[in-house]
């Protein structure tokens, strides 16, 4: 295996861990905090919106 392939594998595993942690620590409590389906969907949408905003700010900081 080349060093580039190892880097891609490590990045993929780290990405999966981050997505799993986000789902476990953010989305799951947001889902269980509400009773109505529309409130649950809205809470998950807002959590994903915040995640997207944080990723955008992080990417802007990296490429600056």
PyMOL Python script that loads the backbone (N, CA, C, O; Angstrom):
from pymol import cmd

cmd.read_pdbstr("""\
ATOM      1  N   UNK A   1       0.836  -1.188   0.000  1.00  0.00           N
ATOM      2  CA  UNK A   1       0.000   0.000   0.000  1.00  0.00           C
ATOM      3  C   UNK A   1       0.880   1.251   0.000  1.00  0.00           C
ATOM      4  O   UNK A   1       1.916   1.314   0.662  1.00  0.00           O
ATOM      5  N   UNK A   2       0.436   2.217  -0.751  1.00  0.00           N
ATOM      6  CA  UNK A   2       1.200   3.452  -0.823  1.00  0.00           C
ATOM      7  C   UNK A   2       0.805   4.372   0.334  1.00  0.00           C
ATOM      8  O   UNK A   2      -0.217   4.174   0.991  1.00  0.00           O
ATOM      9  N   UNK A   3       1.625   5.354   0.556  1.00  0.00           N
ATOM     10  CA  UNK A   3       1.346   6.316   1.625  1.00  0.00           C
ATOM     11  C   UNK A   3       0.072   7.103   1.345  1.00  0.00           C
ATOM     12  O   UNK A   3      -0.655   7.466   2.269  1.00  0.00           O
ATOM     13  N   UNK A   4      -0.192   7.362   0.080  1.00  0.00           N
ATOM     14  CA  UNK A   4      -1.401   8.103  -0.286  1.00  0.00           C
ATOM     15  C   UNK A   4      -2.654   7.294   0.036  1.00  0.00           C
ATOM     16  O   UNK A   4      -3.637   7.847   0.529  1.00  0.00           O
ATOM     17  N   UNK A   5      -2.627   6.010  -0.234  1.00  0.00           N
ATOM     18  CA  UNK A   5      -3.776   5.153   0.065  1.00  0.00           C
ATOM     19  C   UNK A   5      -4.008   5.058   1.573  1.00  0.00           C
ATOM     20  O   UNK A   5      -5.150   5.085   2.033  1.00  0.00           O
ATOM     21  N   UNK A   6      -2.938   4.949   2.328  1.00  0.00           N
ATOM     22  CA  UNK A   6      -3.060   4.907   3.788  1.00  0.00           C
ATOM     23  C   UNK A   6      -3.669   6.203   4.303  1.00  0.00           C
ATOM     24  O   UNK A   6      -4.505   6.182   5.206  1.00  0.00           O
ATOM     25  N   UNK A   7      -3.254   7.329   3.734  1.00  0.00           N
ATOM     26  CA  UNK A   7      -3.825   8.619   4.142  1.00  0.00           C
ATOM     27  C   UNK A   7      -5.315   8.682   3.843  1.00  0.00           C
ATOM     28  O   UNK A   7      -6.084   9.196   4.655  1.00  0.00           O
ATOM     29  N   UNK A   8      -5.735   8.169   2.689  1.00  0.00           N
ATOM     30  CA  UNK A   8      -7.157   8.155   2.343  1.00  0.00           C
ATOM     31  C   UNK A   8      -7.956   7.249   3.281  1.00  0.00           C
ATOM     32  O   UNK A   8      -9.073   7.588   3.670  1.00  0.00           O
ATOM     33  N   UNK A   9      -7.398   6.121   3.636  1.00  0.00           N
ATOM     34  CA  UNK A   9      -8.079   5.200   4.546  1.00  0.00           C
ATOM     35  C   UNK A   9      -8.232   5.830   5.932  1.00  0.00           C
ATOM     36  O   UNK A   9      -9.298   5.746   6.542  1.00  0.00           O
ATOM     37  N   UNK A  10      -7.174   6.455   6.421  1.00  0.00           N
ATOM     38  CA  UNK A  10      -7.234   7.117   7.729  1.00  0.00           C
ATOM     39  C   UNK A  10      -8.250   8.252   7.708  1.00  0.00           C
ATOM     40  O   UNK A  10      -9.016   8.409   8.658  1.00  0.00           O
ATOM     41  N   UNK A  11      -8.266   9.044   6.641  1.00  0.00           N
ATOM     42  CA  UNK A  11      -9.232  10.144   6.528  1.00  0.00           C
ATOM     43  C   UNK A  11     -10.662   9.616   6.472  1.00  0.00           C
ATOM     44  O   UNK A  11     -11.561  10.203   7.074  1.00  0.00           O
ATOM     45  N   UNK A  12     -10.879   8.521   5.762  1.00  0.00           N
ATOM     46  CA  UNK A  12     -12.223   7.932   5.669  1.00  0.00           C
ATOM     47  C   UNK A  12     -12.683   7.399   7.023  1.00  0.00           C
ATOM     48  O   UNK A  12     -13.835   7.601   7.408  1.00  0.00           O
ATOM     49  N   UNK A  13     -11.802   6.726   7.743  1.00  0.00           N
ATOM     50  CA  UNK A  13     -12.165   6.202   9.058  1.00  0.00           C
ATOM     51  C   UNK A  13     -12.454   7.347  10.031  1.00  0.00           C
ATOM     52  O   UNK A  13     -13.412   7.281  10.802  1.00  0.00           O
ATOM     53  N   UNK A  14     -11.641   8.376   9.996  1.00  0.00           N
ATOM     54  CA  UNK A  14     -11.873   9.539  10.864  1.00  0.00           C
ATOM     55  C   UNK A  14     -13.187  10.230  10.502  1.00  0.00           C
ATOM     56  O   UNK A  14     -13.932  10.649  11.388  1.00  0.00           O
ATOM     57  N   UNK A  15     -13.472  10.349   9.217  1.00  0.00           N
ATOM     58  CA  UNK A  15     -14.738  10.946   8.788  1.00  0.00           C
ATOM     59  C   UNK A  15     -15.932  10.148   9.271  1.00  0.00           C
ATOM     60  O   UNK A  15     -16.920  10.722   9.728  1.00  0.00           O
ATOM     61  N   UNK A  16     -15.850   8.819   9.175  1.00  0.00           N
ATOM     62  CA  UNK A  16     -16.941   7.977   9.677  1.00  0.00           C
ATOM     63  C   UNK A  16     -17.112   8.103  11.186  1.00  0.00           C
ATOM     64  O   UNK A  16     -18.236   8.108  11.686  1.00  0.00           O
ATOM     65  N   UNK A  17     -16.009   8.205  11.905  1.00  0.00           N
ATOM     66  CA  UNK A  17     -16.090   8.390  13.361  1.00  0.00           C
ATOM     67  C   UNK A  17     -16.736   9.726  13.716  1.00  0.00           C
ATOM     68  O   UNK A  17     -17.529   9.804  14.654  1.00  0.00           O
ATOM     69  N   UNK A  18     -16.402  10.765  12.974  1.00  0.00           N
ATOM     70  CA  UNK A  18     -16.978  12.083  13.234  1.00  0.00           C
ATOM     71  C   UNK A  18     -18.475  12.084  12.938  1.00  0.00           C
ATOM     72  O   UNK A  18     -19.259  12.639  13.708  1.00  0.00           O
ATOM     73  N   UNK A  19     -18.872  11.470  11.836  1.00  0.00           N
ATOM     74  CA  UNK A  19     -20.298  11.397  11.503  1.00  0.00           C
ATOM     75  C   UNK A  19     -21.047  10.582  12.552  1.00  0.00           C
ATOM     76  O   UNK A  19     -22.152  10.952  12.949  1.00  0.00           O
ATOM     77  N   UNK A  20     -20.462   9.487  13.001  1.00  0.00           N
ATOM     78  CA  UNK A  20     -21.084   8.680  14.053  1.00  0.00           C
ATOM     79  C   UNK A  20     -21.210   9.433  15.366  1.00  0.00           C
ATOM     80  O   UNK A  20     -22.241   9.357  16.034  1.00  0.00           O
ATOM     81  N   UNK A  21     -20.162  10.159  15.736  1.00  0.00           N
ATOM     82  CA  UNK A  21     -20.217  10.941  16.975  1.00  0.00           C
ATOM     83  C   UNK A  21     -21.243  12.055  16.873  1.00  0.00           C
ATOM     84  O   UNK A  21     -21.958  12.332  17.836  1.00  0.00           O
ATOM     85  N   UNK A  22     -21.324  12.699  15.709  1.00  0.00           N
ATOM     86  CA  UNK A  22     -22.325  13.751  15.521  1.00  0.00           C
ATOM     87  C   UNK A  22     -23.732  13.184  15.650  1.00  0.00           C
ATOM     88  O   UNK A  22     -24.595  13.783  16.291  1.00  0.00           O
ATOM     89  N   UNK A  23     -23.954  12.033  15.040  1.00  0.00           N
ATOM     90  CA  UNK A  23     -25.280  11.406  15.133  1.00  0.00           C
ATOM     91  C   UNK A  23     -25.587  11.002  16.573  1.00  0.00           C
ATOM     92  O   UNK A  23     -26.708  11.193  17.043  1.00  0.00           O
ATOM     93  N   UNK A  24     -24.609  10.452  17.270  1.00  0.00           N
ATOM     94  CA  UNK A  24     -24.831   9.962  18.628  1.00  0.00           C
ATOM     95  C   UNK A  24     -25.014  11.105  19.636  1.00  0.00           C
ATOM     96  O   UNK A  24     -25.910  11.050  20.478  1.00  0.00           O
ATOM     97  N   UNK A  25     -24.182  12.120  19.553  1.00  0.00           N
ATOM     98  CA  UNK A  25     -24.179  13.173  20.563  1.00  0.00           C
ATOM     99  C   UNK A  25     -25.069  14.369  20.238  1.00  0.00           C
ATOM    100  O   UNK A  25     -25.452  15.107  21.146  1.00  0.00           O
ATOM    101  N   UNK A  26     -25.405  14.579  18.975  1.00  0.00           N
ATOM    102  CA  UNK A  26     -26.184  15.750  18.583  1.00  0.00           C
ATOM    103  C   UNK A  26     -27.555  15.360  18.027  1.00  0.00           C
ATOM    104  O   UNK A  26     -28.579  15.804  18.547  1.00  0.00           O
ATOM    105  N   UNK A  27     -27.584  14.545  16.987  1.00  0.00           N
ATOM    106  CA  UNK A  27     -28.859  14.228  16.331  1.00  0.00           C
ATOM    107  C   UNK A  27     -29.775  13.373  17.199  1.00  0.00           C
ATOM    108  O   UNK A  27     -30.976  13.635  17.265  1.00  0.00           O
ATOM    109  N   UNK A  28     -29.238  12.371  17.856  1.00  0.00           N
ATOM    110  CA  UNK A  28     -30.077  11.501  18.678  1.00  0.00           C
ATOM    111  C   UNK A  28     -30.733  12.257  19.837  1.00  0.00           C
ATOM    112  O   UNK A  28     -31.937  12.093  20.037  1.00  0.00           O
ATOM    113  N   UNK A  29     -30.010  13.076  20.613  1.00  0.00           N
ATOM    114  CA  UNK A  29     -30.696  13.858  21.646  1.00  0.00           C
ATOM    115  C   UNK A  29     -31.683  14.881  21.075  1.00  0.00           C
ATOM    116  O   UNK A  29     -32.725  15.140  21.677  1.00  0.00           O
ATOM    117  N   UNK A  30     -31.360  15.459  19.923  1.00  0.00           N
ATOM    118  CA  UNK A  30     -32.299  16.408  19.307  1.00  0.00           C
ATOM    119  C   UNK A  30     -33.578  15.688  18.897  1.00  0.00           C
ATOM    120  O   UNK A  30     -34.672  16.237  19.036  1.00  0.00           O
ATOM    121  N   UNK A  31     -33.451  14.482  18.399  1.00  0.00           N
ATOM    122  CA  UNK A  31     -34.619  13.697  17.976  1.00  0.00           C
ATOM    123  C   UNK A  31     -35.486  13.316  19.173  1.00  0.00           C
ATOM    124  O   UNK A  31     -36.712  13.384  19.093  1.00  0.00           O
ATOM    125  N   UNK A  32     -34.868  12.921  20.270  1.00  0.00           N
ATOM    126  CA  UNK A  32     -35.618  12.456  21.436  1.00  0.00           C
ATOM    127  C   UNK A  32     -36.117  13.590  22.334  1.00  0.00           C
ATOM    128  O   UNK A  32     -36.817  13.339  23.315  1.00  0.00           O
ATOM    129  N   UNK A  33     -35.768  14.809  22.012  1.00  0.00           N
ATOM    130  CA  UNK A  33     -36.206  15.935  22.841  1.00  0.00           C
ATOM    131  C   UNK A  33     -37.623  16.386  22.540  1.00  0.00           C
ATOM    132  O   UNK A  33     -38.219  17.117  23.331  1.00  0.00           O
ATOM    133  N   UNK A  34     -38.169  15.965  21.418  1.00  0.00           N
ATOM    134  CA  UNK A  34     -39.489  16.429  21.002  1.00  0.00           C
ATOM    135  C   UNK A  34     -40.411  15.244  20.740  1.00  0.00           C
ATOM    136  O   UNK A  34     -39.955  14.131  20.477  1.00  0.00           O
ATOM    137  N   UNK A  35     -41.731  15.501  20.818  1.00  0.00           N
ATOM    138  CA  UNK A  35     -42.728  14.463  20.602  1.00  0.00           C
ATOM    139  C   UNK A  35     -43.279  14.473  19.182  1.00  0.00           C
ATOM    140  O   UNK A  35     -43.457  13.419  18.571  1.00  0.00           O
ATOM    141  N   UNK A  36     -43.543  15.652  18.666  1.00  0.00           N
ATOM    142  CA  UNK A  36     -44.144  15.741  17.332  1.00  0.00           C
ATOM    143  C   UNK A  36     -43.083  15.528  16.260  1.00  0.00           C
ATOM    144  O   UNK A  36     -41.930  15.933  16.404  1.00  0.00           O
ATOM    145  N   UNK A  37     -43.512  14.878  15.179  1.00  0.00           N
ATOM    146  CA  UNK A  37     -42.580  14.559  14.101  1.00  0.00           C
ATOM    147  C   UNK A  37     -42.013  15.814  13.456  1.00  0.00           C
ATOM    148  O   UNK A  37     -40.824  15.862  13.139  1.00  0.00           O
ATOM    149  N   UNK A  38     -42.844  16.827  13.257  1.00  0.00           N
ATOM    150  CA  UNK A  38     -42.341  18.043  12.603  1.00  0.00           C
ATOM    151  C   UNK A  38     -41.322  18.758  13.480  1.00  0.00           C
ATOM    152  O   UNK A  38     -40.382  19.363  12.964  1.00  0.00           O
ATOM    153  N   UNK A  39     -41.493  18.698  14.809  1.00  0.00           N
ATOM    154  CA  UNK A  39     -40.511  19.300  15.707  1.00  0.00           C
ATOM    155  C   UNK A  39     -39.195  18.519  15.684  1.00  0.00           C
ATOM    156  O   UNK A  39     -38.113  19.104  15.730  1.00  0.00           O
ATOM    157  N   UNK A  40     -39.303  17.196  15.611  1.00  0.00           N
ATOM    158  CA  UNK A  40     -38.104  16.363  15.537  1.00  0.00           C
ATOM    159  C   UNK A  40     -37.333  16.633  14.243  1.00  0.00           C
ATOM    160  O   UNK A  40     -36.108  16.760  14.256  1.00  0.00           O
ATOM    161  N   UNK A  41     -38.055  16.718  13.143  1.00  0.00           N
ATOM    162  CA  UNK A  41     -37.406  16.985  11.857  1.00  0.00           C
ATOM    163  C   UNK A  41     -36.771  18.373  11.855  1.00  0.00           C
ATOM    164  O   UNK A  41     -35.669  18.557  11.336  1.00  0.00           O
ATOM    165  N   UNK A  42     -37.468  19.345  12.434  1.00  0.00           N
ATOM    166  CA  UNK A  42     -36.920  20.704  12.501  1.00  0.00           C
ATOM    167  C   UNK A  42     -35.655  20.744  13.358  1.00  0.00           C
ATOM    168  O   UNK A  42     -34.692  21.420  12.996  1.00  0.00           O
ATOM    169  N   UNK A  43     -35.642  20.036  14.481  1.00  0.00           N
ATOM    170  CA  UNK A  43     -34.453  20.009  15.346  1.00  0.00           C
ATOM    171  C   UNK A  43     -33.275  19.371  14.627  1.00  0.00           C
ATOM    172  O   UNK A  43     -32.150  19.862  14.729  1.00  0.00           O
ATOM    173  N   UNK A  44     -33.515  18.285  13.901  1.00  0.00           N
ATOM    174  CA  UNK A  44     -32.439  17.630  13.161  1.00  0.00           C
ATOM    175  C   UNK A  44     -31.951  18.506  12.008  1.00  0.00           C
ATOM    176  O   UNK A  44     -30.754  18.558  11.726  1.00  0.00           O
ATOM    177  N   UNK A  45     -32.876  19.188  11.347  1.00  0.00           N
ATOM    178  CA  UNK A  45     -32.485  20.092  10.268  1.00  0.00           C
ATOM    179  C   UNK A  45     -31.608  21.222  10.808  1.00  0.00           C
ATOM    180  O   UNK A  45     -30.592  21.562  10.202  1.00  0.00           O
ATOM    181  N   UNK A  46     -31.995  21.798  11.934  1.00  0.00           N
ATOM    182  CA  UNK A  46     -31.190  22.880  12.504  1.00  0.00           C
ATOM    183  C   UNK A  46     -29.829  22.380  12.960  1.00  0.00           C
ATOM    184  O   UNK A  46     -28.835  23.094  12.828  1.00  0.00           O
ATOM    185  N   UNK A  47     -29.766  21.163  13.496  1.00  0.00           N
ATOM    186  CA  UNK A  47     -28.479  20.595  13.889  1.00  0.00           C
ATOM    187  C   UNK A  47     -27.593  20.394  12.664  1.00  0.00           C
ATOM    188  O   UNK A  47     -26.399  20.688  12.715  1.00  0.00           O
ATOM    189  N   UNK A  48     -28.153  19.904  11.576  1.00  0.00           N
ATOM    190  CA  UNK A  48     -27.382  19.731  10.348  1.00  0.00           C
ATOM    191  C   UNK A  48     -26.970  21.071   9.751  1.00  0.00           C
ATOM    192  O   UNK A  48     -25.891  21.195   9.171  1.00  0.00           O
ATOM    193  N   UNK A  49     -27.835  22.074   9.896  1.00  0.00           N
ATOM    194  CA  UNK A  49     -27.510  23.414   9.421  1.00  0.00           C
ATOM    195  C   UNK A  49     -26.314  23.979  10.197  1.00  0.00           C
ATOM    196  O   UNK A  49     -25.426  24.591   9.604  1.00  0.00           O
ATOM    197  N   UNK A  50     -26.289  23.779  11.493  1.00  0.00           N
ATOM    198  CA  UNK A  50     -25.165  24.239  12.309  1.00  0.00           C
ATOM    199  C   UNK A  50     -23.899  23.476  11.928  1.00  0.00           C
ATOM    200  O   UNK A  50     -22.823  24.069  11.850  1.00  0.00           O
ATOM    201  N   UNK A  51     -24.013  22.169  11.691  1.00  0.00           N
ATOM    202  CA  UNK A  51     -22.854  21.392  11.263  1.00  0.00           C
ATOM    203  C   UNK A  51     -22.303  21.925   9.949  1.00  0.00           C
ATOM    204  O   UNK A  51     -21.090  22.079   9.800  1.00  0.00           O
ATOM    205  N   UNK A  52     -23.175  22.203   9.009  1.00  0.00           N
ATOM    206  CA  UNK A  52     -22.744  22.744   7.718  1.00  0.00           C
ATOM    207  C   UNK A  52     -22.056  24.099   7.894  1.00  0.00           C
ATOM    208  O   UNK A  52     -21.048  24.374   7.244  1.00  0.00           O
ATOM    209  N   UNK A  53     -22.594  24.936   8.763  1.00  0.00           N
ATOM    210  CA  UNK A  53     -21.974  26.240   9.020  1.00  0.00           C
ATOM    211  C   UNK A  53     -20.584  26.069   9.644  1.00  0.00           C
ATOM    212  O   UNK A  53     -19.648  26.775   9.267  1.00  0.00           O
ATOM    213  N   UNK A  54     -20.446  25.152  10.581  1.00  0.00           N
ATOM    214  CA  UNK A  54     -19.140  24.926  11.204  1.00  0.00           C
ATOM    215  C   UNK A  54     -18.130  24.372  10.203  1.00  0.00           C
ATOM    216  O   UNK A  54     -16.962  24.759  10.214  1.00  0.00           O
ATOM    217  N   UNK A  55     -18.582  23.467   9.340  1.00  0.00           N
ATOM    218  CA  UNK A  55     -17.683  22.931   8.313  1.00  0.00           C
ATOM    219  C   UNK A  55     -17.263  24.015   7.324  1.00  0.00           C
ATOM    220  O   UNK A  55     -16.120  24.031   6.869  1.00  0.00           O
ATOM    221  N   UNK A  56     -18.177  24.914   6.992  1.00  0.00           N
ATOM    222  CA  UNK A  56     -17.860  26.013   6.078  1.00  0.00           C
ATOM    223  C   UNK A  56     -16.834  26.952   6.692  1.00  0.00           C
ATOM    224  O   UNK A  56     -15.880  27.350   6.025  1.00  0.00           O
ATOM    225  N   UNK A  57     -17.020  27.305   7.944  1.00  0.00           N
ATOM    226  CA  UNK A  57     -16.063  28.185   8.626  1.00  0.00           C
ATOM    227  C   UNK A  57     -14.705  27.494   8.756  1.00  0.00           C
ATOM    228  O   UNK A  57     -13.664  28.126   8.578  1.00  0.00           O
ATOM    229  N   UNK A  58     -14.720  26.198   9.065  1.00  0.00           N
ATOM    230  CA  UNK A  58     -13.457  25.458   9.168  1.00  0.00           C
ATOM    231  C   UNK A  58     -12.748  25.379   7.836  1.00  0.00           C
ATOM    232  O   UNK A  58     -11.529  25.540   7.774  1.00  0.00           O
ATOM    233  N   UNK A  59     -13.492  25.133   6.763  1.00  0.00           N
ATOM    234  CA  UNK A  59     -12.876  25.059   5.435  1.00  0.00           C
ATOM    235  C   UNK A  59     -12.339  26.407   5.008  1.00  0.00           C
ATOM    236  O   UNK A  59     -11.283  26.486   4.381  1.00  0.00           O
ATOM    237  N   UNK A  60     -13.052  27.465   5.340  1.00  0.00           N
ATOM    238  CA  UNK A  60     -12.569  28.806   5.006  1.00  0.00           C
ATOM    239  C   UNK A  60     -11.280  29.121   5.760  1.00  0.00           C
ATOM    240  O   UNK A  60     -10.398  29.790   5.223  1.00  0.00           O
ATOM    241  N   UNK A  61     -11.166  28.653   6.980  1.00  0.00           N
ATOM    242  CA  UNK A  61      -9.942  28.865   7.753  1.00  0.00           C
ATOM    243  C   UNK A  61      -8.769  28.084   7.204  1.00  0.00           C
ATOM    244  O   UNK A  61      -7.634  28.556   7.260  1.00  0.00           O
ATOM    245  N   UNK A  62      -9.014  26.913   6.680  1.00  0.00           N
ATOM    246  CA  UNK A  62      -7.951  26.093   6.131  1.00  0.00           C
ATOM    247  C   UNK A  62      -7.427  26.667   4.823  1.00  0.00           C
ATOM    248  O   UNK A  62      -6.220  26.668   4.581  1.00  0.00           O
ATOM    249  N   UNK A  63      -8.330  27.152   3.983  1.00  0.00           N
ATOM    250  CA  UNK A  63      -7.939  27.628   2.661  1.00  0.00           C
ATOM    251  C   UNK A  63      -7.549  29.093   2.624  1.00  0.00           C
ATOM    252  O   UNK A  63      -7.253  29.629   1.556  1.00  0.00           O
ATOM    253  N   UNK A  64      -7.545  29.730   3.749  1.00  0.00           N
ATOM    254  CA  UNK A  64      -7.226  31.145   3.770  1.00  0.00           C
ATOM    255  C   UNK A  64      -5.795  31.397   3.561  1.00  0.00           C
ATOM    256  O   UNK A  64      -5.366  32.551   3.553  1.00  0.00           O
TER     257      UNK A  64
END
""", "prot")
cmd.dss("prot")
cmd.show_as("cartoon", "prot")
cmd.util.cbc("prot")
cmd.orient("prot")
